[in-house]
């Protein structure tokens, strides 16, 4: 049953315009912008569209078995497999994206709040995950949040991959947190 099997991951992103205090937050979240972007290209700093990201996340979840070949670093190896191989098919029961206030949500874990509240939590729960699958999902969701791709396009990558699957089209994993 779902309660007795499966795994759950939480991934925290920071998309604030003000640099986070690295002493407090070291290795607890992924800062999607770096200091040089904040300093030399402030026009590129935009808050991620969490509603679009969550729409995409809901499309990937829902308890439906999908082929996540495009969401693993093993995509090249999986490209040679039969269409819809069992080893790359997974079920995501839950995939949620929401903006959080770390001062309230994560105080127990020692993470302090942010001035602009620019933290995003991605929670993924499923029957199992491929190598770096959640980090690849995070990359896809960030692309959706930045408006670089649509939720429908990302969800379509889990459907009907067939033998034409190009491993170069697989998502790269987000950096570890």
Secondary structure, 3 states (H helix, E strand, C coil): CCCCCCEEEEEEEECCCCCCCHHHHCCCCEECCCHHHHHHCHHHCCCCCHHHHHHHHHHHCCCCEEECHHHCCCHHHHHCCCCCCHHHEEEEEEEEEEEECHHHHCHHHCCCCCCCCCEEEEEEEECCCCCCHHHHHHHHHHHHHCCCCCHHHHHHCCCCCCCCCCHHHCCCCCCCC
